[in-house]
Amino acid sequence: MAARVKDPANLSFPPSTRPIYWTLLPVSDLNYLLYKADISQWEVCPEPVAPQMFPPVDLLRDLVDIYFKQINIFWFILHRPTFEKSLADGLHLQSPAFGCVVLAVCALASKTSPDGRVVFLANKAS
């Protein structure tokens, strides 16, 4: 049984779909979209709304270690040698984008950290 191939130019779409997302583009148009698109707006990272405050160096090192031993083993999102080299080079102090990643790592690791400095201040009073 031979498969029927429809001509993409003559396809009709149900009223609930948007043809712009289902119409096949010629290869020349795809190349233009992939290689000639202006992505400069994505390369610029806006400054963070609030200044980034990082934990002390010893706590930061412990939180990064916890992250890579307990969290990154399930989802290999970050490469440990590259991350730790960038951290040692102080990239988190120069790049707001990398600073956000470092703070996210600290937040994820703080849940399982035994250090008392990661407890939210409101919880310390009780």
QUIWONOR-V257995 format. One record per residue. N is the residue number from 1. OMEGA is omega in whole degrees, 0 to 359 (999 if undefined). NEAR is the number of other ideal C-beta (glycine too) atoms within 8 Angstrom. Layout:
N | OMEGA | NEAR
N | OMEGA | NEAR
//
This chain:
1 | 183 | 2
2 | 178 | 3
3 | 178 | 4
4 | 179 | 4
5 | 180 | 4
6 | 176 | 6
7 | 183 | 6
8 | 181 | 7
9 | 184 | 4
10 | 180 | 6
11 | 174 | 10
12 | 185 | 3
13 | 175 | 8
14 | 183 | 4
15 | 182 | 4
16 | 181 | 3
17 | 177 | 8
18 | 185 | 6
19 | 182 | 8
20 | 181 | 5
21 | 183 | 6
22 | 180 | 8
23 | 178 | 8
24 | 178 | 4
25 | 173 | 7
26 | 182 | 6
27 | 181 | 6
28 | 178 | 6
29 | 178 | 8
30 | 177 | 9
31 | 178 | 9
32 | 181 | 9
33 | 184 | 9
34 | 190 | 7
35 | 185 | 6
36 | 183 | 6
37 | 178 | 7
38 | 181 | 4
39 | 183 | 6
40 | 179 | 6
41 | 179 | 6
42 | 182 | 5
43 | 181 | 6
44 | 179 | 6
45 | 179 | 7
46 | 177 | 5
47 | 179 | 5
48 | 181 | 9
49 | 180 | 3
50 | 177 | 4
51 | 181 | 4
52 | 178 | 10
53 | 183 | 3
54 | 177 | 10
55 | 176 | 8
56 | 187 | 6
57 | 181 | 5
58 | 178 | 6
59 | 178 | 11
60 | 178 | 13
61 | 179 | 8
62 | 180 | 10
63 | 177 | 15
64 | 178 | 15
65 | 178 | 8
66 | 181 | 12
67 | 184 | 13
68 | 179 | 11
69 | 187 | 7
70 | 185 | 9
71 | 183 | 10
72 | 178 | 12
73 | 180 | 6
74 | 179 | 4
75 | 182 | 5
76 | 183 | 4
77 | 184 | 4
78 | 176 | 10
79 | 189 | 5
80 | 181 | 8
81 | 179 | 6
82 | 180 | 8
83 | 182 | 11
84 | 177 | 9
85 | 179 | 8
86 | 178 | 10
87 | 179 | 12
88 | 179 | 6
89 | 179 | 6
90 | 181 | 7
91 | 180 | 9
92 | 178 | 13
93 | 182 | 6
94 | 184 | 6
95 | 178 | 8
96 | 180 | 10
97 | 179 | 7
98 | 176 | 11
99 | 177 | 13
100 | 178 | 10
101 | 179 | 10
102 | 179 | 13
103 | 176 | 10
104 | 177 | 8
105 | 179 | 13
106 | 180 | 14
107 | 180 | 7
108 | 182 | 9
109 | 184 | 14
110 | 180 | 9
111 | 183 | 5
112 | 181 | 6
113 | 177 | 10
114 | 182 | 2
115 | 181 | 7
116 | 181 | 4
117 | 181 | 7
118 | 180 | 9
119 | 178 | 7
120 | 186 | 5
121 | 180 | 6
122 | 180 | 6
123 | 181 | 7
124 | 183 | 7
125 | 183 | 5
126 | 999 | 4
//
